[in-house]
Amino acid sequence: MKIAIIGTGYVGLVTGVCLAEIGHDVTCIDIDEQKVKKLGSGISPIYEPGLQELLKKNISDKKLRFTLSHEIGLDDADAVYLAVDTPQSEDGSADLTYILQAAKDIARHLKSNIVVITKSTVPVGTNRTIKKTIIEHLQVNVEVEIVSNPEFLREGHAIFDTFHGDRIVIGADTKETANFVERIYNPFNLPVVHTDIESAELIKYASNAFLATKISFINEIANLCGKVGANITDVSKGMGMDQRIGHAFLNAGIGYGGSCFPKDTNALLHIGQENGYELEILNSVIHVNEKQPLKLVEKVLRRFSNLQDKKLAVLGLSFKPNTDDMRKAPSIKIINELISHGAQIVAYDPIAMEKAKSVLPYEVQYKDSFYEAIKGADACLFLTEWDEFKKIDLAKMKLLMKTAIVFDGRYCLSMEELQKRGFEYYTVDSVSNLDFLLKREAIYLW
């Protein structure tokens, strides 16, 4: 089919590249001239494993192109995808400015019947508004069908998830329209769920909110482990073996970040409030996550008391591995807090340093390698679980550091290995164990 995609951000670009890969003729439309020029020459503005290669391949095969012109992109298109940003407003709701503008742009350039497929994450009822907006601004007499088709892509695994996803959700008013969209995806050979439009919109928010809930819950349990002397790794493992719970998203640490979970949890909370319902569990999930990054800072302050002129190596800046995305990354809050206490921050991330420079304080120094960053450090903090960090030479690491102290915010290192080599090793749940052991010893002596 001939497909247009409006928006070449994370979702739009991945969608366009993968649809071209399965044989469709895809034109991506964006208003950013520099980005379009860059993409047209085969250069991806975002880091995502496998994306660059597929981008170049499909441009070369003439199945994928990029343009600033809605007229060119929409000409004779069978379907148009909406994949523009829906950022968070000050009140927590989703800002629909870009998506409604895209709807008007579609209307002004349509010359034939079209199916509009919304990939952007939008509040319940938005697709109805999109259709109404398009119809109100049409220049010619054509038919418009609207479909809610939420994405479930994990940053760092988006290409894999597109081809090997758990399901494709299609929310449409008619079976005919739903079947049309399903045919687009037939080559992926994935399970398809047909729903009404409102249910499809809510599935996306509910899914992300549930995963965020698992993260905040296990972080609460980790914080409790530090009070009672339990080990969160063992607790998580024991819980996850229950098939009703599962291991996924039970990794304790410094909280979730990125472009989806923070935005979508707040948006869902706002949807509930607008409809007279308070999502109390979700309120707590957000509250726990906002506090969680600073739990690691508390451990650092507890160990050193005074951070003035202490050199701390921060390892990993992106909100998760295999991406350069710094949006809502816990490292931002942690680094700002450490600097406010007088610490000198030296940072390293395999991919995200350039983007980090625009959101982190100017005082942060950046190094080109892990070993350069830890040289002479009083302690190091692991804030992203990059595979590179799991393969480090611990003997060399100890020699380079001023003092062998590690704060692991992502549980990506082996406590046994580090302690065997003489490191002090702290995690979110571990420092408070000292209080527990002292308390237990006092009771024993009494």
N, C-alpha and C positions, 0 to 999 in steps of 0.2 A: 504494500500500500504506500501511498504518498502521505507522509506525515510531517507536520510542522510542530515545533516545540518552542514555546515562548519562555525565555529564561535559560541562561547557561551557567547557573550556579551548580552546586553539588548535585542536586537531584536532576535538573534538566540536562546537564552534560552527560552524566552516567546513563540516563534513560536514552538520550539520543544516540550515543555511541553503541549501546547494546541493541537497540532496535535496528540500527544500520547493520550490525553484525549478523542479525538473523534474517537479513534480506530486504528490509524496507528502505524506501527512498526518503531520507530524513533531511530536513532543513531546520536548523536552529536559529532563532531570532533573538537578538539582544540589542539594547540601546547603547551599550558601552562600546564605543568605536575601537578603542585599544584592545579590549578583550576579543572582539570579533576578529580583528586583524591577527592577533596572536593565535587564536584557535584555528583560523583559516590556514595558518602556516604549520599547523600540527603541534602547537605548544599548549599544553594544559596549564591553566592558571592555578590549579589545585593539585595536591599530591594525593594520589590514590593508586595503590598497586594494580598494575595492569591497564590503567586508563590510557596512559600516554601511547602505549603500543597499539591499542585498538583504535584510538583516535587517528593516528597516522595511517593505519591500514585502511580504514574505511574512507578517509579522505582520498587516499590513493586509488581506491576502488570506485571512486565517484558515487558512493552511496550516502555520503555525509558532507554537508556544506553549512556555512555560517553566513548570516546576512544581518544588516541593520534594517532592512526593508520588510515591513509586514506584508506589503503588496506582493513582493516576490515570494516570501515564505509561505503565504497562505494561498497562493495561486494554484487552483486545482487540487488542493489538499483534501484527502479523505477524512482526516482527523487532525485536531490541533490539541496539543498538550499544554496545560498551564502549569509552569514550574517556577514561578517567581517567589520571591521571599515573602514571608508573612511574619515580620519581626514582632517582638513583644512590645506592647504599649506600656506607658507608665503605670496604668492600673492593672497590668497583668494580662489584659486581653490581647488577642491577635490583631495586629494592624493590617487591615485589608486594602490599604491605599494602592499598593502595587498590583494586586490581583484584579481590583476593579478597573484600574487603568488599562490593564491588559485586556479585560473584557471589552472595553470601549474600542481599543485598537483593533480587536478582532472584528467587531461590528462594522467599523468604518471601511474595512478592506475585504469583506466577504463578497464573493460573487456567485457562490454555489452553496448547496446544502452542506452542513458540517456537523460532526460530532465533537463536542468540546470535552476533553478528558482532564479533570483536575487532579494533578499530582501534588500540588502544594497542600500543606497541612492547614485545614481551615475549620473554623467552628461549625457546629451543626446549624444547618440552614443557609450556609454561605453559597452552596451550589445553586440553590433556588435564586439567590440574589444575583449571582453571576449570569444566569440565564435571562433573568428579567432585565439586567443592565444591557446585555447584548441585544435583546429584542428591541429595547427602547432606542438604541443608537444605530440600528441597521439602516443601510443606505439602499438596499434592494430587498425584494421579496424572496427570502430563502428560509428553509427550515433549519432550526438549531436544536440539537439534543445535547443534554448535559449528563456527564457521568462522573461519579466520585470514584477515584482509583488510587487510594493512598499508597505511598511507598513505605517499605519496611527494610530500608538499607542501613547496614551498619557501616559507619565510616571506617575505612581500613579494610573492609571486606565487601564493598559495594558491588564490584563486578561479579564476584562469586555469588553473592546473594541474589543478584538479578537472574543468574542462570540456574541457581540451586535453591531458590527461596522456599519457604514453608507453604506459602499460598499467595494467590493473586485475588484481591478483593475488588469486585466490580459492583458499584451501586448505581442502578439505573431505574428509570420509570417504566421501561418496556423491555420485554424479553428480547425483542429484535435488536434493540440498541446494545443490550448486554452481550448478546451473541456476537455482534459486530466487533466489540472491543475484545472479546475472548479470542476471536480469530487473529487479531493482531499478535496475541501472545502465544498462539498455538505452538510455534517452534520451540518454546521453552519447555513445553510438556510438564507444566506444574499444576498442582491442584487449584481449582478456581472456586471462589465463593461468590454467589450472586446474592445481593441484598437490595433493599431500597436505598435511596441516596443518603438519608439521614443516618441509617445504621452504619454505612460505610464510613461516613465522616467520623462517627463516634468510635468505631473500631480502632482507628489510628491513635486517637487520644487515650483511649482506655488501655491499649497495649503498652504504650510508653509509660503511662502512669503506674501500671502494675509492675513493670520492670524497675522503675524508680523506687517503688515501694519496697521491693525485695532488697535493693541496695541500701536504702535508709534503715530498713529493719536489721539487716546483718551488721550495719555499723553501730546501731544501738546495742546489739548483743556484744560486739567487740568492745565497746566502751564499758559495758557491764563486766566483761571478762577481766578487764584491767582492775576492777574493784574487788573481784572475788578470787582472783588467782587462777582463772581458767584460761585455756589456750583457744583463741578464736579459729585457728586453722583446723584444729581437731573438731571443734563444735560445728563448723561449716561442713566439714567432710561427713560427720555423722548425720547432720540434717539432710544434706543433699542426697544421701543414699536412699532416702525415702522417695519413691517414685512420684508421690503426690507433690513433693516440693522441688526436687531436682537440684543439680549443682549450679546451673546457670545463674549468674547475677547474685551469687552468694559469696563474692569476694570482698572482704572487708577492706577499708582503706580510708581515703580522704574525701570520698564523696564523688558524685557524678557531675559531669560538666557537658560541654558541647553545645550544639545548636538545637538539639531536640528535647532532651529530658527537662532542662530548666524551663524552656519556653512552653512546652506542651503541658507540663504539670500546672503551671500558672494559668494557662489558657483554659484548661479543663476546670480548674477551680472557679474561674471567672464565669464559665458557661453555667456551672451549677448555681452560682450566686444570682446570675441574671434570670434564672428560672426558679428562684426561690428555694434552692436546696444547697445546704452547706456540706461540702465533701470533707468531713472532719478528718478522716484518715489521711487524705491527700494534703490537708493543711499541715499535719504533723510531719509527713514525708518531706515537704519543702523546708520546714523549720529545722529538722534534723540535718538535712543536707547543707543548709546555710552555715551551720555551726561546725560541721565535721572537719573541714580543712584546718581550722584553728586548733583542733585537738592535737595535731602533730606539733604545732608551734608551742603548745603548752608543754609537751614533752621536752622540746629543745630548751625552753626557759627553765624548766625544772632541773635539767642536767647542768646548765651553765650558770644559772642565776643572772649573769650579766653578759649580754651579747656585744657590748661595745668593742669594736675593732676585731671581733671574731670573724674569721674567714670561713664561710659556709659554701660548700659546693652543692648547687641544686642540679640534679640530674633528671632530665625529662621535664618538658614544659607544656607540650600539647596535652589536651584533656584525656587522650588515650593513645596507645601506640598505633603505628601505621597511618598516621594522619598528621598534617601540619596545622590542624584546626586549633586555634587558641580561644575560641568563644567559650566563655564561662569556665575556663580551665581552672581547677583548684590551685594551680601553681601561682596564679595572679594574686589571689588573696593571701596565700602563704608568704610569698616574697615581699609583698607590701608590708605585712605585719613584721617580718623579720628585720626589714630595713628600718622600720619605725623604732625598733629596739636597738639600733646601732650596728647591726650586722653588716659585713661586707659580703655581697653575693656574687659568686662566680657561677655562671650557668652553662650547661651544655645540653643540646637536644639533637638527635641525628637529622631531623628534618625541619623542625618548627622555629628555629632561631630567628630567621628573617621576619616572620610574622609576629614573633614574640616581641621584637624590638618596638613595635608600634603600640603595645599595650602594657609593657612592663616599665617600671621606673628607670630613669636615665642612669641611675647609679649602678645598675646591673652590668657586670662585665661578662663577655661571651668568649668561650674558647672553642677551638675547632675539633677537639677530641675529648673523650672521657678522661684520659690520663692527664691532659693539660689542666682540666678543670679541677681535679682533686689535689693537684700538687700544692703542698703546704697548707691544706685545709684543716681547720680545727674539727670539722665534722662534715659529713655529706648527707644530703637528703635525696632519696629516690621518690620522685613524684609521678613518673610514668613508667609502666612496666615494659619498656622496649626489650626485645629479645637480646639486643646487644649487651644490655646490662646483666643479663643472666649468664653471660659467658666471660665475664671479666676475670682477669688474673688477680686473685685475691692477695697473693704474696707481693706482687708489684704494687697493688693498691695500697697495702699497708706501708710499704717503704716510702711511697710518695706523700702520704698524708702526714700532717704534723702530729695529729692524734687520731688513733684508729677508732672513730666513733661514727656509727651509721644509724640514721633514722629512715626506716623503710616504710613509706606511706602507701605502698602497693603490694607489700608482701611478696616481692619478686626475687628476694635472695633467701638463701638457706641459713636459718639461725644457727643450726648445728655447725655448718662449715665456718661461718664467721667467728663464732665463739671459740671454736677449736683453734683458730689462728690468732686469737687474742683480741678480737674486735669487741667493743661495746656495741650491742645491737638492740635497737628500740623500734617497736612498732606502735600502732595506735592502741593496742591492748596491753602492752608490756610494761611500761614505766611504772604504772600504778601498782604493779605486783609487789614492788618494794614495800609499799605501805601495808599490803596484805600480809607479806611475810613477817614484817616487823610486828604487826598486830598479833599474828599467830604465835610468834616467839614470845611475845609479852604474856599472852594467855598461858602458854606452856610453863613459863617461869613462875607465874603467879600460882 
